[in-house]
Amino acid sequence: MVNFWKSVVKDKHNGRLTRDGIRLHEAADFAGMHKAGALAARILDEVADQVYPGQTTGEIDKMIEQKVIDAGATSATIGYKGYQHASCISVNHVVCHGIPGDKKLKDGDILNIDVTVIVDGWYGDTSRMFVAGTLSRKAERLLQITHDSLMIGIEAVKPGNTFGDIGHAIQSFVEGHRMSVVRDFCGHGLGRVFHAPPNVLHYGRPGTGPMLEEGMFFTIEPMVNLGRPETKVLADDWTAVTRDKSLSAQFEHSVGVTADGCEIFTLSPGGLFHPTWKTA
């Protein structure tokens, strides 16, 4: 075990950092993250019934922006590196960072909606999958495996484990079901900043990477493809798609490491995190 004084350095403005540059938050900080995460999750709950054939992703994004404003919060994505929307909405073979627009959803489309809000200086970041109309069998299997891979990754979050343990748990589960994990994008640290160390890879080897310590805040957000893992970014410099045009899915939670495990900051208030709630 590494001595605590060797693994941590002091940041006079923002508390403690590990030698890997990962911030260790105080116990009181968990409340701020729960508040921000709850709002992001609630907004996704509230737009769930607005996902249907004929609806546009642009209209969904407008609703999200208004809900952020009504809550007295701030959208973390509007103005971020020039981005002008309150959400990313990624449809079918779009892996992530899909830009909302005027194209109408079709029956059977699957889509990830990703929302990040700022509440009292804390960032709440979450995404989940939705279905427009009837869910196909192959898409249903993809969504289930992706959802389960996230939860399996979260089960590996506890002090003494490593980030490689998280990635290995996700990768081995996904590949065991003959699907692939995207390598080009990953989870990230957050708190009072949008993106911070560490990079949370969704693949890896057990026992590798920084060790998990109490007070770390980060996202886990596996992107899983029915086909190969390779992606490409379109000319808009945002939209990432599968190179083989296979379907892709993603689920994301923000978590904080506790003394004996972790807390999920972005749980759905209405139990709507898994899209099959519509057909239950």
Secondary structure by P-SEA (a helix, b strand, c coil): cccccccccccccccccccccbbbbcccaaaaaaaaaaaaaaaaaaacccccccccaaaaaaaaaaaaaaacccccccccccccccbbbbccccccccccccccccccbbbbbbbbbbccccccccccccccccccaaaaaaaaaaaaaaaaaaaaccccccaaaaaaaaaaaaaaacbbbbccbbbbbbcccccccccccccccccccccccccbbbbbbbbbbccccbbbbcccccbbbbcccccccbbbbbbbbcccbbbbcccccccccccccccc
